[in-house]
Amino acid sequence: MSILLFEEVHEVRSIYNIIKKYTTNMRKYTKLKKLIIAIENEVEKGINDIEWIKELLQENREKNDRFYTELSRIIYTVKYRAIVLSQLINIITTYTYLFNNDIYREPLTALEKLINNAKQYLKDISNINLYVLVEYGYLEINILEKHNVIILCIPSYDLFKPWKWSLLFHELGHLLFNKRRDEYIIKFREEIQPLIKQQKPRGYKEKTSRLLSVWEQHWLTEFISDLYGVALGGPAYTYAFIIEVFNSESSIPTTTHPSLDSRIYLQLEYLQSIREIRKLTERIYTLWSLYRGGDLAEKLGYPFSADILNKLKEIFTEITGKPVFLNYIDKIIELREKIDKDENIVGEPLHLVLALSLSDKRREDPVQKKIIKAIAEDQ
């Protein structure tokens, strides 16, 4: 057992050493300075952890199986972090390659400006260093969170589609949820758990304890992150969301995500509760209800009843107050009209992206390039 663990220790150490070589070469990218420093700090911690494990193995060669089992778990954890850091290095390598290409530099610059602009409206995360890189999908990488660094990723297929960039707001929503996690959990246990228990149908196979655990650990954060996305992006976010996550099994949840029907219903209910944007919301509501064929509430199944989701909307509104996008909704409408008329457009990156999403010209390549250029070149 100890011989195998020694081999594994050397393997993990080699992974960290390779990452260290890559980060040394990446120090020249001043734009990524804080990100690279955070990775280097995490690598040093990993190497120190491996050296500690190695010393334990050398000092305790005759320990029992339980000792080796516990140590194996620790080694696995350290190795897992090394693998994630290695994957992050690959993502950064792709980013630097793209950024050095004139074609891709403009949208990458525009994305950076969009996120920095959005941060100005979000006090809870205004001090976090955010980087937007390119990966296979929209996601958040938080392995460097303790170093105050978060990576947001956008899929390469959307790099030139600024009307969909608001989907990054869901990832920002995860950060905002984490800042108030305890508050949301308390409210969930006090006000939503009882509804879930009361409404459980006879013959429902999932154990209540298991169901509540999935709700609290996975579904709650996804719902709240959606609502944060709407609070920042308004109807533009929900429209982009519907297009991106569309699937044919909209009533079926997964272990990690609630059903698409429930997520869209919650977003639309939240939007419809805001009087100032009812006309904008009605168009999206009609779009989804025509696809789903009737009353959206009737499409919801347990454990995502309208009562449960409406209570969740109330909790979110109580905690967050007025949605952020109401501060600039008039500007978005004004910019949308200018986009529709092919007029010259100047505005904040956030406003331009959301205005484009609400425009009928959102998919036209010349219009999208115009928005990217306006954002990237604005000083």
C-alpha positions as CSV (number, residue, x, y, z in Angstrom):
1,M,0.0,0.0,0.0
2,S,2.7,2.5,1.0
3,I,4.7,1.8,-2.2
4,L,1.7,2.7,-4.3
5,L,1.1,5.9,-2.4
6,F,4.8,6.9,-2.8
7,E,4.3,6.4,-6.5
8,E,1.2,8.5,-6.5
9,V,2.9,11.3,-4.5
10,H,5.7,11.5,-7.1
11,E,3.0,11.6,-9.8
12,V,1.1,14.5,-8.2
13,R,4.4,16.4,-7.5
14,S,5.3,16.1,-11.2
15,I,2.0,17.6,-12.2
16,Y,2.5,20.6,-10.0
17,N,6.1,21.0,-11.3
18,I,4.9,21.1,-14.9
19,I,2.2,23.7,-14.0
20,K,5.0,25.8,-12.3
21,K,7.0,25.8,-15.6
22,Y,4.0,27.0,-17.5
23,T,3.2,29.8,-15.1
24,T,6.8,31.0,-15.3
25,N,6.5,31.4,-19.0
26,M,3.1,33.2,-18.6
27,R,4.4,35.9,-16.3
28,K,5.0,38.1,-19.4
29,Y,1.2,38.5,-19.9
30,T,0.7,41.6,-17.7
31,K,-3.1,41.5,-18.3
32,L,-3.3,38.2,-16.5
33,K,-0.8,39.1,-13.7
34,K,-3.2,38.6,-10.7
35,L,-4.5,35.3,-12.2
36,I,-1.0,33.9,-12.8
37,I,0.1,34.9,-9.3
38,A,-2.9,33.2,-7.8
39,I,-2.1,30.0,-9.7
40,E,1.5,30.1,-8.6
41,N,0.4,30.5,-4.9
42,E,-2.0,27.5,-5.3
43,V,0.8,25.5,-6.9
44,E,3.1,26.3,-4.0
45,K,0.5,25.2,-1.5
46,G,0.0,21.9,-3.5
47,I,3.7,21.2,-3.5
48,N,3.9,21.8,0.3
49,D,0.9,19.5,0.9
50,I,2.6,16.8,-1.2
51,E,5.9,17.2,0.7
52,W,4.0,16.9,4.0
53,I,2.3,13.7,2.8
54,K,5.6,12.3,1.7
55,E,7.1,12.9,5.2
56,L,4.1,11.2,6.8
57,L,4.6,8.1,4.6
58,Q,8.3,7.9,5.4
59,E,7.6,8.3,9.1
60,N,4.7,5.8,9.3
61,R,5.6,2.9,7.0
62,E,4.0,0.3,9.4
63,K,0.7,2.1,9.9
64,N,-2.6,0.2,9.5
65,D,-5.0,0.2,6.5
66,R,-7.1,2.9,8.0
67,F,-4.2,5.3,8.0
68,Y,-3.4,4.6,4.4
69,T,-7.0,4.9,3.4
70,E,-7.3,8.4,4.9
71,L,-4.0,9.4,3.4
72,S,-5.2,8.2,0.0
73,R,-8.2,10.5,0.2
74,I,-5.9,13.5,0.9
75,I,-3.7,12.6,-2.0
76,Y,-6.7,12.4,-4.3
77,T,-7.9,15.8,-3.2
78,V,-4.4,17.4,-3.8
79,K,-4.2,15.6,-7.2
80,Y,-7.7,16.7,-8.2
81,R,-6.7,20.4,-7.5
82,A,-3.6,19.9,-9.6
83,I,-5.7,18.5,-12.5
84,V,-8.1,21.5,-12.4
85,L,-5.1,23.9,-12.3
86,S,-3.7,22.1,-15.3
87,Q,-7.0,22.4,-17.2
88,L,-6.9,26.1,-16.3
89,I,-3.5,26.5,-17.8
90,N,-4.8,25.0,-21.0
91,I,-7.7,27.5,-21.0
92,I,-5.3,30.4,-20.4
93,T,-3.0,29.1,-23.2
94,T,-6.0,29.2,-25.6
95,Y,-6.9,32.7,-24.4
96,T,-3.4,34.1,-25.0
97,Y,-3.3,32.5,-28.5
98,L,-6.6,34.1,-29.4
99,F,-5.7,37.5,-27.8
100,N,-2.6,37.7,-30.0
101,N,-4.8,37.3,-33.1
102,D,-6.3,40.5,-34.3
103,I,-9.6,38.9,-35.2
104,Y,-10.2,37.6,-31.6
105,R,-8.7,40.4,-29.6
106,E,-11.6,42.8,-30.2
107,P,-14.4,40.5,-28.8
108,L,-12.1,39.4,-25.9
109,T,-11.5,43.1,-25.0
110,A,-15.2,43.9,-25.3
111,L,-16.0,41.0,-23.0
112,E,-13.5,42.2,-20.4
113,K,-15.1,45.7,-20.5
114,L,-18.6,44.2,-20.2
115,I,-17.8,42.3,-17.0
116,N,-15.9,45.3,-15.5
117,N,-18.9,47.5,-16.3
118,A,-21.4,45.0,-14.8
119,K,-19.2,44.8,-11.6
120,Q,-19.9,48.5,-11.1
121,Y,-23.5,47.7,-10.4
122,L,-22.8,44.8,-8.1
123,K,-21.3,45.9,-4.8
124,D,-21.1,42.5,-3.3
125,I,-18.5,41.4,-5.8
126,S,-16.9,44.7,-6.8
127,N,-13.6,43.8,-5.3
128,I,-13.2,40.4,-7.0
129,N,-10.7,40.0,-9.8
130,L,-12.7,38.6,-12.7
131,Y,-11.3,37.1,-15.9
132,V,-13.2,36.1,-19.0
133,L,-11.6,33.2,-20.9
134,V,-12.8,30.8,-23.6
135,E,-14.0,27.3,-23.0
136,Y,-16.6,24.8,-24.1
137,G,-19.5,26.5,-22.4
138,Y,-20.7,29.2,-20.0
139,L,-19.2,28.4,-16.6
140,E,-17.4,29.7,-13.5
141,I,-14.1,28.3,-12.2
142,N,-13.7,29.2,-8.5
143,I,-10.6,27.2,-7.6
144,L,-8.7,30.5,-7.0
145,E,-11.5,32.1,-5.0
146,K,-9.5,32.4,-1.8
147,H,-7.0,34.4,-3.8
148,N,-9.8,36.8,-4.8
149,V,-9.7,35.6,-8.4
150,I,-12.6,34.1,-10.3
151,I,-12.6,32.9,-13.9
152,L,-15.7,33.1,-16.1
153,C,-15.8,31.2,-19.4
154,I,-17.7,31.7,-22.6
155,P,-17.9,29.1,-25.4
156,S,-16.0,29.9,-28.5
157,Y,-19.2,29.7,-30.6
158,D,-20.5,32.8,-28.9
159,L,-17.4,34.9,-29.0
160,F,-18.8,37.0,-31.9
161,K,-22.4,37.0,-30.6
162,P,-22.6,39.8,-28.0
163,W,-26.4,39.5,-27.8
164,K,-25.8,36.3,-25.8
165,W,-23.0,37.6,-23.6
166,S,-25.5,38.4,-20.8
167,L,-25.5,34.6,-20.1
168,L,-22.3,35.3,-18.1
169,F,-24.6,37.1,-15.6
170,H,-25.7,33.6,-14.4
171,E,-22.1,32.9,-13.4
172,L,-21.9,36.2,-11.6
173,G,-25.2,35.1,-9.9
174,H,-23.3,32.1,-8.4
175,L,-20.8,34.5,-6.9
176,L,-23.6,36.7,-5.5
177,F,-25.5,33.7,-4.1
178,N,-22.3,32.6,-2.3
179,K,-22.0,36.0,-0.7
180,R,-25.4,35.6,0.9
181,R,-25.6,31.8,1.0
182,D,-26.4,31.6,4.7
183,E,-29.2,34.1,4.3
184,Y,-30.8,32.1,1.4
185,I,-30.4,28.8,3.2
186,I,-32.1,30.1,6.3
187,K,-35.0,31.4,4.2
188,F,-35.2,28.2,2.2
189,R,-35.5,26.0,5.3
190,E,-38.0,28.3,7.0
191,E,-40.3,29.0,4.0
192,I,-39.7,26.5,1.2
193,Q,-38.9,23.3,2.9
194,P,-42.4,23.1,4.5
195,L,-44.0,23.6,1.1
196,I,-41.9,20.8,-0.4
197,K,-42.9,18.5,2.4
198,Q,-46.6,19.4,2.3
199,Q,-47.0,19.0,-1.4
200,K,-45.2,15.7,-1.9
201,P,-47.6,13.5,-3.8
202,R,-48.4,9.9,-2.7
203,G,-46.1,7.4,-4.3
204,Y,-43.4,9.9,-5.1
205,K,-40.3,7.7,-5.2
206,E,-37.6,10.2,-4.0
207,K,-37.1,10.2,-0.3
208,T,-37.9,13.6,1.3
209,S,-34.5,13.9,2.9
210,R,-32.8,13.2,-0.4
211,L,-35.1,15.7,-2.2
212,L,-34.4,18.5,0.3
213,S,-30.7,17.8,0.1
214,V,-30.7,18.2,-3.8
215,W,-32.8,21.3,-3.5
216,E,-30.5,23.0,-0.9
217,Q,-27.2,21.9,-2.5
218,H,-27.9,22.3,-6.2
219,W,-31.3,23.6,-7.3
220,L,-31.5,26.6,-5.0
221,T,-28.2,28.1,-6.2
222,E,-29.2,27.6,-9.9
223,F,-32.6,29.3,-9.4
224,I,-31.1,32.2,-7.5
225,S,-28.3,32.6,-10.0
226,D,-30.9,32.7,-12.7
227,L,-32.7,35.5,-10.8
228,Y,-29.5,37.4,-10.4
229,G,-29.0,37.1,-14.1
230,V,-32.5,38.6,-14.7
231,A,-31.9,41.3,-12.1
232,L,-28.8,42.5,-14.0
233,G,-29.9,41.7,-17.6
234,G,-33.6,42.0,-17.5
235,P,-35.7,40.4,-20.3
236,A,-32.5,40.3,-22.5
237,Y,-31.0,37.7,-20.2
238,T,-34.1,35.5,-20.2
239,Y,-34.3,35.6,-24.0
240,A,-30.7,34.6,-24.4
241,F,-31.2,31.9,-21.7
242,I,-34.1,30.3,-23.5
243,I,-32.1,30.0,-26.8
244,E,-28.9,28.7,-25.1
245,V,-30.4,26.0,-22.8
246,F,-33.3,24.9,-25.0
247,N,-33.9,21.2,-24.9
248,S,-36.7,18.8,-25.8
249,E,-37.1,17.5,-22.2
250,S,-38.0,20.8,-20.6
251,S,-40.0,19.3,-17.7
252,I,-37.3,16.9,-16.5
253,P,-34.7,18.1,-13.9
254,T,-31.2,16.6,-13.3
255,T,-29.4,16.1,-10.1
256,T,-27.6,19.4,-10.5
257,H,-30.1,21.6,-12.4
258,P,-33.9,22.1,-12.0
259,S,-36.2,21.6,-15.0
260,L,-36.0,24.1,-17.8
261,D,-39.8,24.8,-17.4
262,S,-39.3,25.7,-13.8
263,R,-36.3,27.9,-14.4
264,I,-38.1,29.9,-17.2
265,Y,-41.4,30.1,-15.3
266,L,-39.5,31.6,-12.3
267,Q,-37.7,34.2,-14.5
268,L,-40.9,35.2,-16.3
269,E,-42.8,35.5,-13.0
270,Y,-40.1,37.7,-11.6
271,L,-40.1,39.9,-14.8
272,Q,-43.9,40.1,-14.9
273,S,-43.9,41.4,-11.3
274,I,-41.9,44.5,-12.5
275,R,-44.5,46.9,-13.9
276,E,-41.9,49.1,-15.9
277,I,-41.0,46.3,-18.3
278,R,-44.3,44.3,-18.9
279,K,-44.3,45.1,-22.6
280,L,-40.8,43.8,-23.0
281,T,-41.6,40.7,-21.0
282,E,-44.8,39.9,-22.8
283,R,-43.0,39.1,-26.0
284,I,-40.7,36.5,-24.3
285,Y,-43.6,35.0,-22.3
286,T,-45.6,34.6,-25.5
287,L,-42.6,33.0,-27.2
288,W,-42.2,30.3,-24.6
289,S,-45.9,29.7,-23.9
290,L,-46.5,29.1,-27.6
291,Y,-43.7,26.5,-27.6
292,R,-45.0,24.8,-24.4
293,G,-48.7,25.1,-25.5
294,G,-50.7,27.0,-22.9
295,D,-50.5,28.0,-19.3
296,L,-46.9,27.7,-18.1
297,A,-47.9,27.0,-14.5
298,E,-49.8,23.9,-15.7
299,K,-46.5,22.5,-17.1
300,L,-44.8,22.5,-13.7
301,G,-44.5,19.3,-11.8
302,Y,-43.5,18.5,-8.3
303,P,-41.2,19.6,-6.7
304,F,-41.4,22.8,-8.7
305,S,-45.0,23.9,-8.2
306,A,-46.0,27.5,-8.8
307,D,-46.4,28.0,-5.1
308,I,-42.9,27.0,-4.4
309,L,-41.4,29.0,-7.2
310,N,-43.4,32.1,-6.3
311,K,-42.2,31.9,-2.7
312,L,-38.6,31.7,-4.0
313,K,-39.3,34.8,-6.1
314,E,-40.6,36.6,-3.0
315,I,-37.5,35.6,-1.0
316,F,-35.2,36.8,-3.7
317,T,-37.0,40.1,-4.0
318,E,-37.0,40.6,-0.2
319,I,-33.2,40.0,0.0
320,T,-32.1,41.9,-3.1
321,G,-34.7,44.7,-3.4
322,K,-35.2,46.6,-6.7
323,P,-33.6,44.8,-9.7
324,V,-30.5,46.5,-10.9
325,F,-31.5,46.8,-14.5
326,L,-34.3,49.3,-13.7
327,N,-31.5,51.8,-13.2
328,Y,-30.7,51.7,-16.9
329,I,-33.8,50.3,-18.7
330,D,-34.6,53.6,-20.3
331,K,-31.1,53.8,-21.8
332,I,-31.4,50.2,-23.1
333,I,-34.7,51.0,-24.9
334,E,-33.1,54.2,-26.4
335,L,-30.1,52.2,-27.6
336,R,-32.3,49.4,-29.0
337,E,-34.2,52.0,-31.1
338,K,-30.9,53.3,-32.5
339,I,-29.7,49.8,-33.3
340,D,-32.9,49.1,-35.1
341,K,-32.5,52.3,-37.2
342,D,-28.8,51.7,-37.9
343,E,-27.9,54.9,-36.1
344,N,-24.6,55.7,-34.5
345,I,-24.5,54.1,-31.0
346,V,-22.5,55.1,-28.0
347,G,-23.0,53.7,-24.5
348,E,-21.8,51.6,-21.6
349,P,-20.9,48.0,-22.6
350,L,-23.6,46.6,-20.4
351,H,-26.3,48.8,-22.0
352,L,-25.1,48.1,-25.5
353,V,-25.2,44.3,-25.1
354,L,-28.6,44.3,-23.5
355,A,-30.0,46.6,-26.1
356,L,-28.7,44.4,-28.9
357,S,-30.3,41.3,-27.3
358,L,-33.7,43.1,-27.4
359,S,-33.2,44.2,-31.0
360,D,-34.7,42.4,-34.0
361,K,-31.3,42.8,-35.6
362,R,-29.4,40.9,-32.9
363,R,-28.4,38.1,-35.2
364,E,-27.1,40.3,-38.1
365,D,-23.3,39.9,-38.3
366,P,-22.6,43.5,-39.3
367,V,-24.7,44.8,-36.4
368,Q,-22.9,42.4,-33.9
369,K,-19.5,43.5,-35.2
370,K,-20.6,47.1,-34.8
371,I,-21.5,46.5,-31.2
372,I,-18.3,44.6,-30.5
373,K,-16.2,47.4,-32.0
374,A,-18.1,50.1,-30.1
375,I,-17.4,48.4,-26.8
376,A,-13.8,47.4,-27.5
377,E,-12.7,50.8,-28.9
378,D,-14.5,52.9,-26.3
379,Q,-12.0,54.5,-23.9
